Amino acid sequence: MADGDGLGEATATAASPPAPAPGLSPPLGWRERLRAGLAGTGASLWFVAGLGLLYALRVPLRLCENLAAVTVFLNSLTPKFYVALTGTSSLISGLIFIFEWWYFHKHGTSFIEQVSVSHLRPLMGGTEGSISEPGSPSSSRESETSRQNLSECKVWRNPLNLFRGAEYRSCATAYVLLAEEEATTIVDAERLFKQALKAGETIYRRSQQCQHQSPQHEAQLRRDTNVLVYIKRRLAMCARKLGRIREAVKIMRDLMKEFPPLTMLNIHENLLESLLELQAYADVQAVLAKYDDISLPKSAAICYTAALLKTRTVSDKFSPETASRRGLSTAEINAVEAIHRAVEFNPHVPKYLLEMKSLILPPEHILKRGDSEAIAYAFFHLQHWKRIEGALNLLQCTWEGTFRMIPYPLEKGHLFYPYPSCTETADRELLPPFHHVSVYPKKELPFFIHFTAGLCSSTAMIALLTHQFPEIMGVFAKAVLGFLCLQP
């Protein structure tokens, strides 16, 4: 309960010590300062002590004689030994590289890096940097931030959802569910939605009369308004799918005029698609002038439709060779900038429009700027891009230039906020398992994969050179080893 939770929070706050001011660390006692000083100088003290011990035991350990014996041993080695050594090193590094590559693709992280950070560094006393002690303020803040990022993008199922047949049957939403779940054709769905409209309008008028009686009645009016708007929009979509496009446009315009505050329902996106089907580009531009505003939330439909309209004016005459010779005209620059703007908002869309990735049926829920939104947009709007001559050609020639403008999209955007880092998790929840989810930006390979690949390649090359030119490589190896061993 809310009261109980608040009481518990107040009790916990009163029992806990006061937290330091934001940006300030709590004062350290003399023990903490002494421990920090010893930790900073411990490594250097151990190094100096080791050198002193080695110097003191140089005679009993016969270091000079052993060094001379090592030199004689290195001079007696044959080229076959170096071939075997480099070949074995190449094989081992290759196996490590293959294992690192497999582990990264399965778990998304480097095995060597994970072991070194999780096990070796705590043993060596490394607690600075990105490693925080469990229970420390920094680790708790990091875990809280990560949980908040996941919760912002995660789509949750309602654990208390009602029974569709038993509890929804006697109201307008019952007809909505029947139309969505039971209807096998669009005609049947439209018939059920019309019955839902009659029930919904009756309930809506009743709620309007009682809205000022109590806050509960106001909440009931908002709920009935949302249901009525949903029914009318679905009726408009039925008309659109049955070919009565002008009727669908009229329903949507009346709906937007009757309920202007409900912009979050994105009815204008349905209107944009219907107007594009009618090829009423002037009306499309009028809708964009109203809803493509800096103060309103954006979507792939808005950004890519704006790019399509600007592309339409130049795409039929656009040629990459001609543009590279004479440069881009003002209209072409505007079209390219509009494409870059759209790609920055949702970078997954071009691969579906250019048919570089196969389309699937769009999901019922989408994530803005995610792969699910890209599928939903391309599923309905690909035909409009194909209808305009040269539009896809201009998109193909220019869309990848967006990524040069935002080399670090997770840290800083160009025209929009930085790209959210949690879209992959939410899209995997929304899309079917067989679909290969588009991920942006691509995950960079860990350092140890590059390192093991370079080590494998270099040792294999040395083994090949030693096999082909044994005398030269033997002399070179002896010189290098002798130089390293004889350094004071």
Secondary structure as GFF3:
##gff-version 3
##sequence-region A 1 488
A	DSSP	alpha_helix	2	15	.	.	.	ID=ss1
A	DSSP	alpha_helix	30	56	.	.	.	ID=ss2
A	DSSP	alpha_helix	63	76	.	.	.	ID=ss3
A	DSSP	alpha_helix	79	107	.	.	.	ID=ss4
A	DSSP	alpha_helix	111	115	.	.	.	ID=ss5
A	DSSP	pi_helix	116	120	.	.	.	ID=ss6
A	DSSP	alpha_helix	121	123	.	.	.	ID=ss7
A	DSSP	alpha_helix	137	153	.	.	.	ID=ss8
A	DSSP	alpha_helix	164	167	.	.	.	ID=ss9
A	DSSP	alpha_helix	172	177	.	.	.	ID=ss10
A	DSSP	pi_helix	178	182	.	.	.	ID=ss11
A	DSSP	alpha_helix	186	210	.	.	.	ID=ss12
A	DSSP	alpha_helix	215	241	.	.	.	ID=ss13
A	DSSP	alpha_helix	245	258	.	.	.	ID=ss14
A	DSSP	three_ten_helix	263	265	.	.	.	ID=ss15
A	DSSP	alpha_helix	267	277	.	.	.	ID=ss16
A	DSSP	alpha_helix	281	291	.	.	.	ID=ss17
A	DSSP	alpha_helix	300	312	.	.	.	ID=ss18
A	DSSP	three_ten_helix	315	317	.	.	.	ID=ss19
A	DSSP	alpha_helix	320	326	.	.	.	ID=ss20
A	DSSP	alpha_helix	330	345	.	.	.	ID=ss21
A	DSSP	alpha_helix	349	353	.	.	.	ID=ss22
A	DSSP	alpha_helix	371	387	.	.	.	ID=ss23
A	DSSP	alpha_helix	391	398	.	.	.	ID=ss24
A	DSSP	three_ten_helix	399	401	.	.	.	ID=ss25
A	DSSP	alpha_helix	402	405	.	.	.	ID=ss26
A	DSSP	alpha_helix	423	430	.	.	.	ID=ss27
A	DSSP	alpha_helix	447	468	.	.	.	ID=ss28
A	DSSP	alpha_helix	470	485	.	.	.	ID=ss29
###
